[in-house]
Amino acid sequence: MPGRGGAVMSRTESVEAPEVLLPARAHRPVLVLPEDPSDDELLRHWTLSEADMCEVLRCRGDDNRRRFALQLCALRMFGRFVPNHMAVPVRILNYLGRQLDLPPTLFLPPPHREATDLEQEQRIRVYLQVQPFDATARERLTQWLTLRAQDGLPPQDLYQHAEAQLRVWQVLLPGPSTLERLIGTICAQTHHGLFEQLASRLSPEMQDAFDILLQPRPGESQSPLAALQQYPPEATAIALKTYIDRYHMVRDLGLAQLDLSDVRPGIVEHLARLTRRYDVRALRRFPAPRRYALVLCFLVEMEKTLLDYVVAMHDQLLTIKCREARHVYEDRLRTLRRRVRPGVATLIATGQCLLHPDRSPDTTLGTLLREAIDAKALQQAIEDCQAYQRLEDRGYVDALHARYPPLRRYLPAFYTLPFVGEPGTASLQTGLQLVTQLDTGVRQTIPQEAPTDFVPTAWWPALRQPDGTFDRRTWELALALGVRDALRAGSLYLPTSRRHVSFWKLVYDDAQWTQQQPQAYAELAMPRAVEQALGDLRQTFDTVAQQAATGLPTNPFVRLQNNRLRPKRDDALEIPPRVKELRRVIETHLPRIRIEELLMTVDRWCGFTRAFTALSDAPPRRPLPAPALLAALIAHGTNLGVVAMGNSAIGVSVDMLEYLSSWCLREDTLKAANAILVNYHHGLELSSVWGHGLTSSSDGQRFALHADSLMGSLCPRYFGYYERAVTVYTHVSDQWSVYGMQLISCTAREALYVLDGLLANDTVLRPKTHYTDTHGFTEQLFGLCYLLGFQFLPRIKDLKDQQLYKMSRTTSYGPLDPIFRATVDLPLIAEQWDQLIRIAASLRHRTAPADVVLKRLAGGAPSDRLAKALTALGRVLKTLHILRYVQDVDLRHQIQRQLNRGEFRYKLARRLFFANQGAFQTGDYEEMMNKASCLSLLCNAVLVWNTVHMSRIIEQLRAGGMTIRDEEVALISPLAYAHVIPNGTYFFDRMGEQEASAQSRTFETNAC
């Protein structure tokens, strides 16, 4: 690393700090005080000690004492002085005043002399022993920041760490712009040294190869590196072969021989993401060290990513071909079944004729064929039945055989990937070696001792040819499917990939687990003695089961029929007429507002735009107008796109929007901005009416996809059999805010992504209870939620088809005994208890995405005892949930109410995502994620705006003498959208501060 043996830029060498992206108003505020601090915040931050009050009372005049006390507390807590006395919340002023026995006040006027402030600040610094941010402090901070930057911390994290460290050193914090420029300069210096260091490790041949990657090949329109920057299209044999060739091209560069062990992985990943955003022409213009370092990091990460792409495309293509073959087979089966029916009648008649008791035993077959049997009909019947029998035996395999030639375009290259197998995959590994020998000509035929463990039993009639040798098509197709399934389960993996590595690379390894084990049990609040855990679970199970058995005869929701629970549909949640009327009153009094004006208003309230910082290596450019960022958010969140927005927004160009989309709208900044909105909404008084952020739900919303993408898949239920679609999977809190969002394939099981949103939650919300629909649960998810401390309560529609399990074979639950199909394997859970805790602790600390771990466990081999143990634990918890669900009407209503919130949010999303018929027009994963994240941001902004105005309306109704209970307000959605105008021409200069205040005053006067 630079400073540790690498080349570092000298102090005298000039490095420009990145220019600010937006005007000061959109950047970090100097100091933001809470508008309505809680009692705890006042006690912690604004309480004066006896020594403090003695120092304050040295000032003359009430206002001077208030200012002194205010600045003293601010400096001690925040490290800065309050820049604007007029903006200090009244509650803070009067809390300080009460401690000093001063009269109440509504505001704090400025001092008569500017010198008064300076004198007070000097006194406070001396009193608190706070040093100024002088040249000595700047040099000390520079050295400290340089070390942190070399460790790979991004600029936004460096800013927070720098402020915290200055407070530790008791140094007055400089202005945000000063700190940002210093960090920008240090990052630029550090990156320059890193670029020199990485480039020096490349041989001249490798540097030449990198330069070739940046140049288009003859007859091609784009360079190889530009092709690598693109997200894959839908899986086809040709596309798969192309991506396998790209992987071999990157691998053959010899990057694995480079020693990058002293470079933190975070830095490599950061530079790789940065390179993906640069146009190839821009990369060609960079100085050689920077160009080579960026391309190197990109290729190192791309080698892993390409393997993930290839595995995903192989899985998708085989699934598509199997589905096509199944459709062809079933269609032929239906057609032939119609032809066989008359033939069966002919064969029955022939048999009856031959066996008729009145027929003489001397009658010859020839006589029968002449007198009683239609020979042609019999022959046709025999042929039809033979064809039907063959179709049943091998019709599906024959349909797959027809799809074998296209698959052969990529399979030989696919089989040469560096697969590694866990114990139990010897037959697959041998099969891969054999098929590679066949493709290279080392072998001509499949040997008789070739493994066949991976061949499905139903395929055996088609496995051998008439001469007894193997049918290569059948054997190789079975091998391809076996490899696909093994990759899903993780028994076969690619060590150099990112997602398809060994399972134990995704969680704590043995050394890490030995160190983390005691803390993990404490964090998860799980007993180390499995007997205690199972004993508590058994006691709960007995209590719930006995209650269900006792209440079964009078249960109005479910009955026992044919040894199954037969539920009836719950009535829809009733909304009282008074609530409907109140909802109409509120919705009709919400003023119409354009989406850009709404965003500007909400930004003034909570400042969510401060989360959008440019990458430290973004191309420098002159400051952009603040509305450009909001225009970019609307362009993506409404699906207009930057070109249409550039033509629809006054004062905003397409070039501005392109720059902001590339360098500011990223997964981390969008998530941070959404968190600001969610946190602000959580702090609003009215939001507690709907909940306290302790429960949530998740569900998927489908959007059409009008582009070629690996993410796209058919979704016949919503879009027919020809249009592709993707799923936006969102996590919605009980306060109606969206705190998590993922983009997934429509074919993926939604349950795999439930934990991702819960574990990646960075907001003040702390959901402990989570609801999903039927597609959002699996037995293993039940188990993991329990281990992680979440109460998982899905709504399960097909209750009658669910298998229920007992914990003890000998325990009887009366009338419920017939519904229990089996007993859970408790000894297996006890055996694997420590490993189950190991997985849960790994997920809590985000060692790997939860969906990747769940996929591995869900696809585990029958011999995988860990996966079986998690399934067993999940079966206990699923049974517990179902027994509670069928007897607790309040629980069913809670689940329904929360799921309805997600459904209502989808209506708002459809309203806002209006352009291009609400369909994604790009197939790039990152671009689709940005659009979906911007849409969530717009929804949360509408939620904040509605909640504030609903609160005002309700206050005015109550002031007018109307009684409105919180229980009634809790039944009214804050996601009304009829008053929000998302389309048209966008005027970002209409809503100035004065106009906003005037509109607010007009609203307060006329709303009711």
C-alpha positions, 0 to 999 in steps of 0.5 A: 500500500502507499506509504508502506513500501509503495510509491507515494506522491510527494508533499510538494507535488500538486494534486487537485481536490475534486470540485464540489458537485452541488452548491453549498446548500446541497452539501453537508450542513455546518450543524443541524439541530433537532427541530423537536428534541426528545426529553432524553436528548435535552437531558443528554445534550443540553443540561448544564453542570454547576460549573457551566452555569457559573461560567454562563452567569459571567455574561451580562444580559439574558440573551448573551447568557442564552447564546453562551449556554447554547454554544457551550453545549453545542461545542461540547456535543457536536464539536462546532458552534451553532452558526445561526442563532435564529434557527435554534429550536425554541424547545432547546432555548427554553430548556437552557433558560429554565436552568438559568432561571431566565424568562421564556423566549420564542427566538434568540436575536443576534448580538449587538456586536459581532465581537461579542460572539467571538469573545464568547467563543474564545471563552468557551474554547478555553473553558472546554480546553478545545484547541483551534483547527490551526496548522498543527491540527491540520497536519496531524489530521492529514497524517491520520487521514492518510493512514485511513485512506490507505486502509481503503475507507471511502471519502464519505466514511473518512468524513465521519471518522475525521469529525469523530477523531477531532472531537477525541483530540478536542479540536474545533471542527472546521467547516464541512467544505474545508474538511471535504477539500482536505479529504478530497486532496488526501484521497487523490494523493493516496490514489495516485500512489496506489495507481503507481504501485499497481501499475509497477507490478504489471509486465510490459506485455500485460500493459500492452494487453490492457491497451489492446482491451481498450481498442475496438477489434477490426470489424467490431464497434466496441472494445473488449473492455466495453463489452465486459462492462455490459450486463449479460443478455438473456441466456442463449447458447451463443451468448453463453459461449461468448461469456465463456470466451470472455472469461478465458480471455481475462483468465489468460491474462495471468492476473492470478499470478499477481500478488495483490495480498497487500491491497485491501479487497475494498480498494480493489472493489471500489476501483473496479466499480469506478472503472465500470462507470468510465467510458472506454474513451475516458480510460484511454485518455488517463495517464498510464499508471491510473489507466493500468491500475483501474483496468487491473482492478476491474479485470480482477473483479470481472474474472469472478463476476464472469463465472457468476454470469456463466453459471447463472446463464447455464442455469437459466438456459437449461431451465428454459430448454427443459420447459420447452421440452416439457411443453412439446412432450405434453402437447404430443402426449395430448395429441396421441392420447386422442388417437389412442382412444379409438385404438384402445376400443379396437384392442378391447373389442379384439380381445373380447372377440378372441376370448368370447365363450361361444366361440369354438376353440377350433376357430383359427386366427385367419378366420377371425381376421376374415369374419370378426376383426378389422385387421387394418384397424387392429394394426393401426391400434397396435402402432398407436399404442406402441407410439404412446408407450414410447412417448411415455417412456422417452418422449420427454428425453427425445424432446430434449434431444432435439435441443441438444445440438444448440447446447453443444455450442457452449457445453464443451467450453463450459465443462472446462471451467475450474470446477471443484467438488465436495465429497459425494460428487465423484461421479460428476467430476468423473463425468466432466473429465470423460466429456472433456476427453470426448470433446478433445478426441482423447476418447471416441466413445463413452466407456461402459464404466462411465458414471450414471448416478446423475442420470434420472431414473425416468431417463434410463430407457433412453440411456442405452442404444440398441447395441448396448452403448451409451447414448451420448445425448442422454448421458451428456444432457443428464450431466449438464443438469447434474452440474446445474443442480450441484452448483445450486446446492454448492456441492460443486463450486468454482473457487475463483467466483464470487457467489459460487464458492465453497459454502464454508467460504460464505460463513465464518471459517473454523478459526473465525467461528472459534473466536466469534462463538461466545459473542454470537450466542450472546448476540443471538440470545440463544442458549449454548445448551441445545437441550434448553433450547429444545426444551423451551421450544417443546413447552411452547409447542405443547401449549399452542397445540393443546390450545388449538385442540381445545378450541377446534370444535368451536373454531369458526375459521378451520375444521378437520376434514379427511385428516386435514385442516380445511380453512375458510376464507376470512372476511375482508377487513371491515373499515367503519363508515366514519373512517371512510368519511374521514379518509375522504375529508383528508384526501380532498384537503391534500393540496395538489402538488407537482412531484418536483415541488414535493421533493424540494419541500421534503428536502428542505425538511430533512435534507435527503439530498445531502446523501448524494455525493460524487465518487472521489474519482469522478471527473471534475466539472463546474458546480451543477444547479441543485435542481439537477439532482432532483431532476435526475431522481425524478427521471429515473423514479418515474421511468422518463429517462434522462433524455425525456427529462432533459427535454421536460425540465427547465434549466436542466440539460441531458448532460447534467443528468447523465453526469449525476446518474453516473457519479451520484446515483449509486446503490449506497447513496440511494440507500442512504437518502432513503434512510434519511427519509425513513428516519425523518418520517419515523420521527414525525408524531403522526407516524406512531399512529400506524406503528413503531417500526417493529413490524414489517412485510415484504412482497414482490411487484412485477414490472415488464421488461422491454430489453434483453437481460439475464434478469428477465424471465417469462411471467405468464400470470401477469404478462402472458407467454411472450413478454419478459418481466422482473420483480422489485421486492420491497420491505415495507414497515408498519409505518408505511415506509420502504426500508429495503428493496431488491431487484430479482428474477420473476422465477426466483422464490421470493422467500430467498430474499426476505432476510436480505432486507431485514439484515441490510436495514440501516434505518432507525426502524427495528422490525422484529416481526415480519409478514409475507405472502405464501411465496415468501416462506420456506421451512428453512426460512422459518428456522433462520428467522428464529435463530436471528431473533425475528418472528416470522409470520407468513400468510399461507393460503394452501393450509390444507396441503401443508405438512404438520409435524410433532416434536414428540411421537408419544405426545397426544393432542387429541383431535389434532393427532391425525393432521400430524404427518411425522415427527421432527428429527430432534437429535439431528437438530441437537447434533447440528445446533452449533453449526446452525448458530454459526450460520445465523451469526454469519448472516447477522454480520453479513459475511455473505448475502442471505439469499446466496446462503439460503439457496445453498441450503435449499438445494442441499443434497439429501446427505447434507445434515446441516440443511436437514437440521435447519429444515427440521427446525423450520418444520417445528416453527412452521407448525407452531405458526399454523396452529396459532394462525388458525385459532387467533383471529387478531393475528390473521387480521394483523398479517392481512393489514400489514400485507395490505400496506404493501399492496397499497404502496404498489398502487402509488408506485404504479402512479409514479412509474408512469412513463413507457407504460411502466416497463423497464426499457434497459436490461442493465442490472445497475440501471434497473436497480437505480430506477427501482431505488429512485422509485422507492425514494419518491414513494417515501418522499410522498409518504413524508409530505402526506404525513405532515399535511395529514397531521395539520388537517387532523389538528385543524379538524380537532380544533374545530370540535371534531373528535378524531381517535388515533385508532381511526387515523390508523386505518387511513393510508398516508399513501394517497396519490391523486393529488400528486402530479408526476408528469408534465413540464417540470419547473424546479424554480417555482418553489422558492423558500418564500413561496413555500412558506406562503403556500404553507400559510395558505394551506393552514388557513384554508385546508379545512 
